[in-house]
Amino acid sequence: MKKLLIAAIFALPMLAHAHGDVFEMTEMSVSEALRKFQTEETTSTIQAYRGVRAWPSGAEIKVRVYYGAQDSFLYSCEMDHATGAEEKIVCQKN
């Protein structure tokens, strides 16, 4: 329990540093992952969409997009600091 508490103390500030809270970052990550899913996948894959799940993982947010009977894509999302004044979420499909 003590180790879990210590891990949370160090992990959550990394996510929240200048980006709002973990809830806001998760919401932005889900939106970006779904945008990528809709623009990069085939029409049949998009029509087979079933749902989404997201969770914090270190300094990233993981987003799993479910489609078809048992298929899914996993996206790793994080803040992009290279865009200058406007920070945005960038997701990579794993």
Short mmCIF file of the C-alpha atoms (twelve columns), coordinates in Angstrom:
data_MODEL
# 
_entry.id   MODEL 
# 
loop_
_atom_site.group_PDB 
_atom_site.id 
_atom_site.type_symbol 
_atom_site.label_atom_id 
_atom_site.label_alt_id 
_atom_site.label_comp_id 
_atom_site.label_asym_id 
_atom_site.label_seq_id 
_atom_site.Cartn_x 
_atom_site.Cartn_y 
_atom_site.Cartn_z 
_atom_site.pdbx_PDB_model_num 
ATOM 1  C CA . MET A 1  0.000   0.000  0.000   1 
ATOM 2  C CA . LYS A 2  2.825   2.358  0.878   1 
ATOM 3  C CA . LYS A 3  4.542   1.718  -2.485  1 
ATOM 4  C CA . LEU A 4  1.294   2.336  -4.352  1 
ATOM 5  C CA . LEU A 5  0.811   5.654  -2.590  1 
ATOM 6  C CA . ILE A 6  4.383   6.722  -3.356  1 
ATOM 7  C CA . ALA A 7  3.952   5.740  -7.021  1 
ATOM 8  C CA . ALA A 8  0.745   7.782  -7.243  1 
ATOM 9  C CA . ILE A 9  2.444   10.800 -5.680  1 
ATOM 10 C CA . PHE A 10 5.106   10.758 -8.393  1 
ATOM 11 C CA . ALA A 11 2.947   9.695  -11.367 1 
ATOM 12 C CA . LEU A 12 0.011   12.084 -11.108 1 
ATOM 13 C CA . PRO A 13 2.042   15.325 -11.110 1 
ATOM 14 C CA . MET A 14 3.753   14.219 -14.338 1 
ATOM 15 C CA . LEU A 15 0.353   13.943 -16.006 1 
ATOM 16 C CA . ALA A 16 -0.983  17.150 -14.544 1 
ATOM 17 C CA . HIS A 17 2.098   19.335 -15.118 1 
ATOM 18 C CA . ALA A 18 0.804   22.366 -17.054 1 
ATOM 19 C CA . HIS A 19 -1.926  20.323 -18.733 1 
ATOM 20 C CA . GLY A 20 -4.844  20.482 -16.351 1 
ATOM 21 C CA . ASP A 21 -5.812  17.352 -14.529 1 
ATOM 22 C CA . VAL A 22 -5.697  13.695 -15.502 1 
ATOM 23 C CA . PHE A 23 -9.428  13.751 -16.306 1 
ATOM 24 C CA . GLU A 24 -9.002  16.570 -18.821 1 
ATOM 25 C CA . MET A 25 -6.010  14.855 -20.404 1 
ATOM 26 C CA . THR A 26 -7.954  11.579 -20.645 1 
ATOM 27 C CA . GLU A 27 -10.884 13.333 -22.307 1 
ATOM 28 C CA . MET A 28 -8.584  15.032 -24.832 1 
ATOM 29 C CA . SER A 29 -6.787  11.734 -25.515 1 
ATOM 30 C CA . VAL A 30 -10.027 9.867  -26.203 1 
ATOM 31 C CA . SER A 31 -11.116 12.609 -28.623 1 
ATOM 32 C CA . GLU A 32 -7.795  12.520 -30.484 1 
ATOM 33 C CA . ALA A 33 -7.673  8.703  -30.638 1 
ATOM 34 C CA . LEU A 34 -11.223 8.577  -32.024 1 
ATOM 35 C CA . ARG A 35 -10.366 11.294 -34.563 1 
ATOM 36 C CA . LYS A 36 -7.386  9.226  -35.752 1 
ATOM 37 C CA . PHE A 37 -9.525  6.077  -35.832 1 
ATOM 38 C CA . GLN A 38 -12.147 7.801  -38.011 1 
ATOM 39 C CA . THR A 39 -9.636  9.331  -40.423 1 
ATOM 40 C CA . GLU A 40 -7.140  6.467  -40.761 1 
ATOM 41 C CA . GLU A 41 -9.241  3.292  -40.761 1 
ATOM 42 C CA . THR A 42 -11.374 1.716  -43.473 1 
ATOM 43 C CA . THR A 43 -15.103 2.359  -43.705 1 
ATOM 44 C CA . SER A 44 -15.897 -1.216 -42.672 1 
ATOM 45 C CA . THR A 45 -13.678 -0.918 -39.576 1 
ATOM 46 C CA . ILE A 46 -15.275 2.392  -38.613 1 
ATOM 47 C CA . GLN A 47 -18.764 0.926  -39.032 1 
ATOM 48 C CA . ALA A 48 -17.768 -1.965 -36.727 1 
ATOM 49 C CA . TYR A 49 -16.879 0.460  -33.875 1 
ATOM 50 C CA . ARG A 50 -18.063 -0.891 -30.495 1 
ATOM 51 C CA . GLY A 51 -16.566 1.343  -27.808 1 
ATOM 52 C CA . VAL A 52 -13.561 2.917  -26.156 1 
ATOM 53 C CA . ARG A 53 -11.619 2.549  -22.908 1 
ATOM 54 C CA . ALA A 54 -8.947  4.921  -21.549 1 
ATOM 55 C CA . TRP A 55 -6.578  4.932  -18.571 1 
ATOM 56 C CA . PRO A 56 -3.470  6.804  -17.352 1 
ATOM 57 C CA . SER A 57 -0.160  4.987  -17.788 1 
ATOM 58 C CA . GLY A 58 2.835   6.948  -16.513 1 
ATOM 59 C CA . ALA A 59 3.067   10.218 -18.442 1 
ATOM 60 C CA . GLU A 60 0.751   8.888  -21.175 1 
ATOM 61 C CA . ILE A 61 -2.906  8.092  -21.569 1 
ATOM 62 C CA . LYS A 62 -3.669  4.741  -23.175 1 
ATOM 63 C CA . VAL A 63 -6.820  4.554  -25.304 1 
ATOM 64 C CA . ARG A 64 -8.188  1.260  -26.627 1 
ATOM 65 C CA . VAL A 65 -10.752 1.510  -29.435 1 
ATOM 66 C CA . TYR A 66 -12.872 -1.626 -29.877 1 
ATOM 67 C CA . TYR A 67 -14.378 -2.714 -33.200 1 
ATOM 68 C CA . GLY A 68 -15.710 -5.911 -34.722 1 
ATOM 69 C CA . ALA A 69 -16.291 -9.063 -32.677 1 
ATOM 70 C CA . GLN A 70 -13.049 -9.041 -30.665 1 
ATOM 71 C CA . ASP A 71 -10.694 -6.578 -32.353 1 
ATOM 72 C CA . SER A 72 -9.167  -3.383 -30.997 1 
ATOM 73 C CA . PHE A 73 -6.503  -0.766 -31.573 1 
ATOM 74 C CA . LEU A 74 -4.360  0.644  -28.764 1 
ATOM 75 C CA . TYR A 75 -3.277  4.282  -28.913 1 
ATOM 76 C CA . SER A 76 -0.633  5.898  -26.685 1 
ATOM 77 C CA . CYS A 77 -1.342  9.598  -26.213 1 
ATOM 78 C CA . GLU A 78 0.727   12.396 -24.698 1 
ATOM 79 C CA . MET A 79 1.121   16.171 -24.823 1 
ATOM 80 C CA . ASP A 80 3.103   17.530 -27.765 1 
ATOM 81 C CA . HIS A 81 5.325   20.361 -26.514 1 
ATOM 82 C CA . ALA A 82 6.927   21.056 -29.905 1 
ATOM 83 C CA . THR A 83 3.983   22.978 -31.349 1 
ATOM 84 C CA . GLY A 84 4.913   26.256 -29.684 1 
ATOM 85 C CA . ALA A 85 2.354   28.193 -27.685 1 
ATOM 86 C CA . GLU A 86 -0.526  25.793 -28.299 1 
ATOM 87 C CA . GLU A 87 -0.079  22.392 -26.708 1 
ATOM 88 C CA . LYS A 88 -2.071  19.494 -28.054 1 
ATOM 89 C CA . ILE A 89 -2.479  15.771 -27.541 1 
ATOM 90 C CA . VAL A 90 -0.714  13.464 -29.997 1 
ATOM 91 C CA . CYS A 91 -1.663  9.788  -30.251 1 
ATOM 92 C CA . GLN A 92 0.318   6.952  -31.828 1 
ATOM 93 C CA . LYS A 93 -1.283  3.638  -32.734 1 
ATOM 94 C CA . ASN A 94 0.677   0.763  -31.178 1 
# 
